[in-house]
Amino acid sequence: MLKPLVSIVVATYFPRTDFFEKQLRSLNGQTYENIEIIICDDSANDAEYEKVKKMAEKIIYRFPYKVIRNEENVGSNKTFERLTKEANGDYICYCDQDDIWLAEKVERLVNHIIQHHCTLVYSDLSLMDENDRVIHKSFKRSNFRLKHVHGDNTFAHLINRNSVTGCAMMIRTDVAKSAIPFPDYDEYVHDHWLAIHAAARGSLGYMKKPLVLYRIHSRNQIGNKRLANIININDYILYRIEKQVNKYYLILERLPLTLQQRQLVCFQIQLTQARKKFSQKPCLSNFLKMVPLVKYDTVLFLFELVVFILPFACSTWIFKKLKY
């Protein structure tokens, strides 16, 4: 009996040759046999596109593949959106240009998603540097704020914080295509948007074993950056609190939610607005309105309590320390 087809979709943008070669070799070495590989180059550069094609031709021989290109640079979200449209498989794996996948990655994810009837499954990953040296064996252990949620009730967590890394996940193709069009990158990164859709539709699976060596380097689009664009409390309100409210409204507009899910998102909007009010006027009545945040994120509640009541100069010093 033929196993389900898995589409591995790869987005490239001026990849470093040695990193990309290692990534392609790890895809070609997958133990799972029914795979198609689709690569989309977003450089809008003829020479780069030809380089990517030649490398794929040189390295990928075990699976059918094709290399396409964007006529203009559209960014990672829209490139992965196009790749999602191009995918023919039952499941999709999203792939960066500079990581290394363990040989059994696809096979183990397929087995898990079928056995547990998941809409999406993802694994832990290890972190490595530019020299392939492992920095952390577990992404979860390198970030105390990270909580890898799974099961039937992950929607409430994922609308607030993402725990699904794109290169470590496999998603049902019908679920991924239902998430099109993907939002702009500054609204949701593609993996977070897909995870929310999958959580709204069903159960998420998780595997503790790291199945990807995730490369951290100076050109990472996300990497391990913290508090990007945030220097002081005003930036925090703008880029974290107000932006979060806009993201909730996007979920309400775009996802076919149950009544319970809609009520949950509406409650989070009210709670986030209460956090903003307390930041502007830290009085007892406003404090009591943001207390329910403790249930969802105790660390965030304590952090905001401190930075919202401290003098501006003190909170600015805290943001500066946390960035480095």
C-alpha positions in Angstrom: 0.0 0.0 0.0 1.4 3.4 -1.0 2.4 5.6 1.8 1.0 9.2 2.0 2.8 11.7 -0.1 4.7 14.3 1.8 5.6 17.7 0.2 8.7 19.3 1.5 8.6 22.9 0.6 11.8 25.0 0.8 12.1 28.8 0.6 15.4 30.2 -0.4 16.8 33.7 -0.4 20.5 34.1 -1.2 21.5 30.9 0.7 25.0 30.4 1.8 26.3 27.6 -0.4 27.7 25.3 2.3 24.7 25.6 4.6 22.2 25.0 1.7 24.1 22.0 0.5 24.0 20.4 3.9 20.2 21.1 4.1 19.6 19.5 0.7 21.7 16.5 1.5 19.7 16.0 4.7 16.4 16.1 2.6 17.8 13.7 0.0 18.8 11.3 2.9 15.3 11.0 4.4 14.3 7.4 5.2 10.7 8.0 4.2 10.2 7.1 0.5 7.2 9.0 -0.8 8.4 12.6 -0.9 8.2 15.5 -3.4 10.5 18.5 -2.9 9.4 22.0 -4.1 11.9 24.8 -3.8 11.0 28.5 -4.4 13.7 31.1 -4.7 12.7 34.5 -3.5 15.9 36.4 -4.5 14.5 37.8 -7.7 18.0 37.4 -9.0 18.9 35.3 -12.1 22.3 34.2 -10.9 20.9 33.1 -7.5 18.0 31.2 -9.0 20.4 29.3 -11.3 22.7 28.5 -8.4 19.8 27.1 -6.4 18.7 25.0 -9.5 22.1 23.6 -10.0 22.6 22.7 -6.4 19.2 20.9 -6.4 20.2 19.1 -9.6 23.5 18.0 -8.1 22.2 16.8 -4.7 18.6 15.7 -5.0 18.3 12.4 -6.8 16.1 10.1 -4.6 12.9 12.2 -4.9 11.1 14.2 -7.6 11.7 17.9 -7.2 11.1 21.2 -8.9 12.6 24.7 -8.5 10.4 27.7 -9.1 11.1 31.4 -8.5 9.3 34.6 -7.5 9.7 37.4 -10.1 10.1 39.8 -7.2 11.1 39.5 -3.6 7.9 38.9 -1.5 9.4 37.6 1.8 9.2 34.3 3.6 5.5 34.3 4.4 4.3 34.9 0.9 6.9 32.5 -0.5 5.7 29.7 1.8 2.1 30.6 0.8 3.0 30.0 -2.8 4.7 26.8 -1.9 1.6 25.7 0.0 -0.5 26.2 -3.1 2.1 24.2 -5.1 2.1 21.2 -2.7 0.5 18.0 -4.0 1.1 15.8 -0.9 -1.2 14.7 1.9 1.1 16.4 4.3 3.4 19.4 4.1 6.8 19.9 5.8 8.2 23.5 5.7 11.9 23.8 5.3 14.5 26.6 5.7 17.7 26.9 3.7 20.3 26.4 6.4 19.3 23.7 8.8 20.0 20.0 8.9 17.2 17.4 9.2 17.7 14.0 10.9 17.3 11.2 8.4 14.2 9.8 10.1 12.4 13.2 10.6 9.7 12.8 7.9 9.1 9.1 8.6 8.6 9.7 12.4 6.3 12.7 11.9 4.2 10.8 9.4 3.8 7.8 11.7 2.8 10.1 14.6 0.3 12.2 12.7 -1.4 9.1 11.3 -1.4 7.1 14.5 -2.7 10.0 16.6 -5.0 11.6 14.0 -3.4 15.0 14.4 -3.9 18.1 12.2 -0.3 19.0 12.9 2.7 17.4 14.6 6.0 18.9 15.5 9.2 18.0 17.3 11.7 19.6 19.6 14.9 20.7 17.8 18.6 21.2 18.6 20.4 24.4 18.1 23.7 24.6 16.3 26.1 27.4 15.3 27.7 28.3 11.9 30.3 25.5 12.4 27.7 22.8 13.0 28.5 22.8 16.7 25.5 22.0 18.9 24.8 24.8 21.2 21.7 23.3 22.9 20.5 19.8 22.5 17.0 20.9 23.2 15.3 24.2 22.1 12.8 23.7 24.9 15.6 23.6 27.5 17.3 26.7 26.0 14.2 28.9 26.5 12.5 28.7 29.9 9.4 30.6 28.4 8.9 28.0 25.7 6.1 25.5 26.4 5.5 22.8 23.8 1.8 22.3 23.9 0.0 19.4 22.3 -3.4 17.6 22.5 -6.9 18.7 21.9 -6.9 22.1 23.7 -4.0 24.1 22.4 -5.9 26.9 20.8 -6.0 29.1 23.9 -2.2 28.9 24.3 -1.3 29.4 20.6 -3.3 32.5 20.1 -1.0 34.1 22.7 2.3 32.4 22.2 3.7 30.1 19.5 5.5 26.9 20.4 5.6 25.4 16.9 8.8 26.0 14.9 8.1 25.8 11.1 11.1 23.6 10.2 10.1 21.0 12.9 6.5 20.6 11.9 4.3 18.5 9.6 0.7 19.7 8.8 -2.2 18.2 6.9 -2.3 19.8 3.5 -6.0 20.6 3.6 -5.5 22.5 6.9 -2.5 24.4 5.5 -4.3 25.4 2.3 -7.3 26.6 4.3 -4.9 29.1 6.0 -4.3 30.9 2.7 -3.7 33.8 2.3 -1.0 34.0 4.9 -0.9 37.3 6.8 2.0 39.7 6.4 5.1 38.7 8.3 4.8 41.5 10.8 1.4 40.2 11.8 2.1 36.4 12.0 5.0 34.3 11.0 3.8 31.5 8.8 4.4 28.7 11.3 2.4 30.5 14.1 -0.5 31.2 11.7 -0.6 27.5 10.6 -0.4 26.3 14.2 -3.4 28.4 15.2 -5.4 27.1 12.2 -4.4 23.5 13.1 -5.3 24.0 16.7 -8.7 25.4 15.8 -9.4 22.4 13.6 -8.2 19.5 15.8 -5.4 18.0 17.9 -1.7 18.8 17.8 1.0 16.2 18.2 4.4 16.6 19.7 7.6 14.5 19.7 10.2 15.2 22.4 13.1 13.9 20.3 14.8 16.7 18.4 14.5 15.9 14.7 16.1 19.1 13.3 19.5 20.8 13.8 18.3 24.5 13.7 21.1 26.8 12.8 21.6 30.1 14.7 23.7 32.6 12.9 23.9 36.3 12.0 21.5 36.1 9.0 18.7 34.3 10.8 15.3 35.9 10.1 14.1 35.1 13.6 16.8 33.1 15.4 17.0 34.0 19.1 16.1 37.7 19.0 14.3 39.1 21.9 12.3 42.3 22.3 13.0 43.4 18.7 12.2 47.1 18.1 11.5 47.6 21.8 13.6 50.1 23.7 11.1 51.6 26.2 7.6 51.2 27.6 6.0 53.1 24.7 7.6 50.7 22.2 6.3 47.8 24.3 2.8 49.1 24.3 2.9 49.7 20.5 4.7 46.5 19.4 3.4 44.0 21.9 0.1 45.1 23.4 -1.6 47.0 20.6 -0.2 44.6 18.0 -1.5 41.7 19.9 -5.0 43.2 19.9 -4.8 43.5 16.1 -3.7 39.9 15.8 -6.7 38.7 17.8 -9.0 40.6 15.5 -7.3 39.0 12.5 -8.1 35.6 14.0 -11.8 36.5 14.5 -12.0 37.7 10.9 -10.1 34.9 9.2 -10.7 31.6 11.1 -14.0 29.6 11.1 -14.1 29.4 14.9 -16.6 27.7 17.2 -18.6 29.9 19.6 -16.4 28.9 22.5 -13.2 29.8 20.5 -14.7 33.2 19.5 -15.6 33.9 23.1 -12.0 33.0 24.2 -10.5 35.4 21.6 -12.9 38.2 22.6 -11.9 37.7 26.3 -8.3 37.9 25.3 -9.0 41.2 23.5 -10.6 42.6 26.7 -7.7 41.4 28.8 -5.1 42.9 26.5 -6.9 46.2 26.5 -6.9 46.0 30.3 -3.2 45.5 30.3 -2.8 48.7 28.2 -5.0 50.7 30.5 -2.9 49.6 33.5 0.3 50.6 31.7 -1.1 54.1 31.1 -2.7 54.4 34.6 -1.3 51.9 37.1 -4.1 52.2 39.7 -5.9 49.5 41.7 -9.1 49.3 39.6 -7.0 48.8 36.4 -4.7 46.3 38.1 -7.7 44.1 39.1 -8.8 44.0 35.5 -5.5 42.6 34.3 -5.2 40.0 37.2 -6.8 37.2 35.0 -3.6 37.3 33.0 -2.0 35.2 35.8 -4.0 32.2 34.7 -2.6 32.4 31.1 0.9 33.6 31.7 2.2 34.2 35.2 5.7 35.3 34.1 4.2 37.9 31.7 1.9 39.2 34.4 4.8 39.7 36.9 7.0 41.3 34.2 4.3 43.8 33.2 3.4 44.6 36.7 7.0 45.6 37.4 7.7 47.6 34.2 4.3 49.3 34.3 4.7 50.7 37.8 8.4 51.6 37.7 9.6 55.0 36.6 10.2 55.4 32.8 14.0 55.4 33.2 14.0 52.2 35.3 11.7 50.3 32.9 13.9 51.4 30.0 17.0 50.0 31.8 15.1 46.7 32.2 14.3 46.4 28.5 17.9 47.2 27.6 19.2 44.4 29.9 16.7 41.9 28.6 17.7 42.5 25.0 21.3 41.2 25.6 
